[in-house]
Amino acid sequence: MSKSLAKPLLIAALVAATPTVSAEDSLSALKLMSLDELADLRVSTATHRSERLEDTAAAIHVLTAEDIRRSGATSLPELLRTVPGLNVARISATEWAVSARGFNNQFANKLLVMVDGRSVYTPFFSGVLWDELNIVIQDIERVEIVRGPGGSTWGANAVNGVINIITRHAEDTQGTLVSVVTGDLQSELVLRNGFKAGDNGHARVWAKVHQNDRLAGSADDISDIRWRGGRAGFRGDWETGGGNLMIEGESFRELKRQERAYSGAHVLGQWSRSSGGARDELRAYFNRFTLDHWMVLNNGARAELDTFDLGYRHHFTPIGGHNLIAGVGYRNIASDAQMTPPAGVSRSSRTDQLFSAFAEDTLALAERLQVTVGVKVEHNEFTGVEWQPSARMRWSPARGNTLWASVARAVRTPSIIEDSARLSSYIPPRAFTGGLPLFVTSHGNPNLDAERLIAYELGYRVQINPRLSFDASVFLNDYDRLLTVDLIGAPRLVASLPSPYLTWNALAGNALKGKARGFELSMDYRPSDTWRVQTSYSHLDMNLATQPGNTEINPLRATGESPTHQAMLAVRHDLRHDLELDLQARYVSALHTYSIPDYLTADLRLSWRATSRLDLALNGRNLIGPARKEFGTNLVNASDAYLIPREYYLTANLRF
């Protein structure tokens, strides 16, 4: 959507506003949850069961609907910047690097991301396309973030963390919403309508278009490319025969000319029914993703992936002190990929199947002490059978106090590219290349092992008084068989005119291992009903090493891709009943791999609820310091990184 379109729409929204009470959002509904209410919030991402946030034996953080609204974020990565232990770095108008507890890059492959339980972790190259997840922010009920492994619950690739984005029940989005974003670097329009769907149901339909302008490069970089796209979707919720049925779907297309264009669609159905102390849940979805074209570092690709996923789980009636959950799952991924020479893929068409089963038991050992043990077993086409067990202990010595500990095993399975692709990389003249350009051809390896993690965690969560809470966690992650790109033999000199160059072959391997350790601290303080202060600090120390004699193309890159120190401060203040001020500051230490210095910056939001139907907000991003890079360019497969500038934009939400 162009700025010329966004501004008239904003003016129209102002003219149309009248003081009628909205069916969706009243002023009282937007008040902050108290700390007691937040502790009682039910979450389900750490385990398959619904449990109080305070009782969860995991390093979990929840972004509520109020947190989301007051963040002023227009994208999911922006929203995640306040989460302790997450590193969020913007690369360009399109790309982000998001990871938990290290190993961050554009295709961070150890973080599982889901939307309403639907995995959006792509098996083509491992990782998440954050621009594909350009969902309507106003439709998010909450985001549950678990730092640490979730393999025994969610399976492979839930290694360093799990993010589950939970959208709002259709009954909570009745009426019509018109939302506009207009600024110097982005513009957006959202139209949504919620309505009754029969006697026992509700539904909503929506559409969204957006445009993100190009970012500037540094003196030796070209400018970024404008990104635009659109999507439309629906959701319906019904009460049927003693159970609940939810069906949702979406279709989208995203375009960044000359670099990438892709589209997709999905439909998801979820049914649940409770009877006595037992509960049955059935979920199925079909997802189609089409990569029309992609050009990254001279590697061109086209691909199509069709994913069908079916899962069932049963919560047994508690027996004695045991609370048992078990389930099975099946996933079928049909893919067709072509790559532009010199890149290529050895198996252009393939079908990969995944079979899984899990069981989890929570045993109450005493009134305030419980242990949860679980295991998930999967059979995949790449590495065969993989076991992912876990054990968690929770002790509540007093009300508002939770001490927890866990040990878990998690794995990351190879991607299609790592298994069978051939990629070409260019390394400019450097000392180790003898001052000559170097072209590296990297080959996939069908004999790769799964990456393995053994994780140890300890945490303490306390609500000191009704206005102050504190959370701390410490972890030790032991990694083995991590992916490497190993140079083979010796480079070959090509005596070409006007300039000679070197060529070298490489093969994917599992030659990296090591440890990551760290801790995360966070505090939530509400000195009065109109003030809220949140602060956090995260420390990460990584120590990795390749096997003796290994010649990895970019050795120990991961140790400098994630910051050692991160700190965040968020202050939220209600200036009066209709005026809000939100300040968010963050400090990120240097990324040594990319020679990116540390930085301190801040975001500001000033919101005015003009009427009960209309709210306006002025947002400023990156208000401290000059434009800077937040991430760098990987030698193998990442896009160019650009300077992230100061930005201003206005948001307007009209409900009727």
Buried (B, 14 or more C-beta within 10 A) or exposed (E): BEEEBBBEBBEBBEEEBEEEEBEBBEEEEBEBBEBEEBBEBEBBBBBBBEBEBBBBBBBBBBBBBBBBBBBBBBBBBBBBBBBBBBBBBBBBBBBBBBBBBBBBBBBBBBBBBBBBBBBBBBBBBBBBBBBBBBBBBBBBBBBBBBBBBBBBBBBBBBBBBBBBBBBBBBBBBBBBBBBBBBBEBBBBBBBBBBBEBEEEBBBBBBBBBBBBBBBEBEEEBEEBBBBBBBBBBBBBBBEEEEBBBBBBBBBBBBBBEEBBBBBBBBBBBBBBBEEEEEBBBBBBBBBBBBBBBBBBBEBEBBBBBBBBBBBBBBBBEEEEEEBBBBBEBBBBBBBBBBBBEEBBBEEEEBEBEBEBEBBBBBBBEEEBBBBBBBBBBBEBBBBEEBEBBBBBBBBBEEEBBBBBBBBBBBBBBBBBBBBBBBBBBEBEEEEEBEEBBBBBBBBBBEEBBBBBBBBBBBBBBBBEEEBBBBBBBBBBBBBBBBBBBBBEEEBEEEEEEEEEBBBBBBBBBBBBBBBBBBBBBBBBBBEEEBBBBBBBBBBBEBEBBBEEEBBBBBBBBBBBBBBBBBBBBBBBBBEEEBEBBBBBBBBBBBBEBBEBEEBEBBBBBBBBBBBBBBBBBBBBBBBEEEBBBBBBBBBBBBBBBBBBBBBEBBBBBBBB
